[in-house]
Amino acid sequence: MKIVLAYSGGLDTSVILRWLKENYQAEIIAFCADIGQEEELEGLEEKALRTGASKCYIDNLQEEFARDFIFPMIQAGAIYEGQYFLGTSIARPLIAKRMVEIARKEKAEAIAHGATGKGNDQVRFELTAAALAPELRVIAPWREERFRKQFPGRAEMIAFTRANQIPVAATAETPYSTDRNLLHISFESGVLEDPWFDASSKEMRDMYKLSVAPEDAPDEPEHVDLAFENGNCVAVNGKSLSPLGVMQTLNKLGGKHGIGRVDIVENRFVGMKGRGVYETPGGAILHFAHGQMETLTMDREVMHLRDSLIPKYSSLVYNGFWFSPEREALQALVSETQRDVTGVVRLKLYKGNIIVAGRKSPKSLYDPQIATMEGDTSTYDQSDATGFIRLNALRLKVRAALKAKGRGD
């Protein structure tokens, strides 16, 4: 039996790799997607092979991640529950997609992951597999009672690695867990499970990896120009960039100015609430700039229609339905709305804040000759508003008269 395992080299997936090999008498092919973890990938292949994998794939998917996952999501204006930029959520379908491709290439019977039975990632991995390769078996050790009995906590997992000479750097107590990619880094569990705990306090400064604290950011603001074509950012400060280049550039700029930190209690798909702290410096800038470009170029009713679908789209991404027909249908509508979202947005970055400093577009729907308040120069006839208001007030007047009649006025 061959199993393709989503592998990070951390404590959980290292233990799972050896456990799968022993309990399923299987050949384990480790897979790690390079989606922007940077130094976390160092020595990973050697570690996987020493742990018992027959092969280890480490595929650089950063450009695909930015182009085919992050950018379409930004076009949709997606943000979960008004705050979360979906950094972990949007990465899982890409990872699972590549796992499926490797499984077919290697003629594996199953894929496996180390997601716990309490979180969202298990759903995201498995719904993607169901959509792309329903013939593959999915193995989730954390949902197997025999695995949980053997490893009720981290201490037992660490003891297992030492007994089996599995190379991991872990201690019995860590204050939180992390997940990093090109779009963000997340922090959860441990001390963060208390929603009253202040994750922005001085003693937590070392937790953050992508950004400085806003109070430590430069005292002078910095301006940045983002150029858009058809809803996608194509240049920063006049320099043409690929989607990956855009994300890398904006991450550095945003991190320098303490932008993109979010601390939320969110509603997980599996039914419980969870507290997460996130850094999304580049994503926050891109999301804001894209919205500003739309205000200038998108038709009012088209914008309102798209905006009404943001909660649905965001939930589909969060819940793991990226490869569902409904998300693809929504994406087709989103693509249609982006045809004229072209131009330049200028932003001012200052101590955690993103401030719009200007916007311009060859496809702008803003007409100063109509919008001006100077009566002599405006092409808008204000007297037209009289009939407009009278017609819109008609149903309100009828209702008011009916209520008055009921009171006997």
Secondary structure, DSSP 4 states (H G I P E B T S, - for coil): -EEEEE--SSHHHHHHHHHHHHHTT-EEEEEEEESS-GGGGTTHHHHHHHHT-SEEEEEE-HHHHIIIIIHHHHHTT--BTTTB--HHHHHHHHHHHHHHHHHHHHT-SEEE----TTSSHHHHHHHHHHHH-TTSEEE-GGG-HHHHHH-SSHHHHHHHHHHTT------S--S-EEEE-SS-EEEESGGGGSTTS-TTSGGGGGG-SS---GGGS-SS-EEEEEEEETTEEEEETTEE--HHHHHHHHHHHHHHTT--EEEEEEE-TTS-EEEEEEE-HHHHHHHHHHHHHHHHHS-HHHHHHHHHHHHHHHHHHHHT-TTSHHHHHHHHHHHHHTTT--EEEEEEEETTEEEEEEEE-TT----HHHH-S-TTT-SS-TTHHHHHHHHHHHHHHHHHHHHHHHHT-
